[in-house]
């Protein structure tokens, strides 16, 4: 299965490749956000993995479906950036992170505070 990972950072590549291991999926890491300007990059992928700032509206979903994508996997808990009705109409499955650990949120907050204090 080819999975295109949009809005990819170096840490995404490290963790995804480590977890992919024996599964043998083909992972393509793309720095740009998924949107109408970049949807053509996903042509031929079976799935896309997107983040919170990617915009998956009806036009993008139409482009994904036309390019052969059948799954939109979000690596975030929110899904307000996805037109779920359009995805259902076009037969694309949508998956997301069901919840975040309260410890992860606290750690992120402390990290942000430390970053702000460095400036």
FENRAGI-V334560 format. One record per run of one state. SS is the DSSP state (H for helix, E for strand, - for the rest). FROM is the first residue (numbers start at 1). TO is the last residue. If there is no record, write none. Layout:
ss: (SS,SS)
from: (FROM,FROM)
to: (TO,TO)
This chain:
ss: (-,E,-,H,-,E,-,H,-,E,-,E,-,H,-,E,-,E,-,H,-,E,-,H,-)
from: (1,2,6,10,24,26,30,39,43,47,51,56,57,58,67,71,75,82,83,84,90,93,96,102,118)
to: (1,5,9,23,25,29,38,42,46,50,55,56,57,66,70,74,81,82,83,89,92,95,101,117,119)
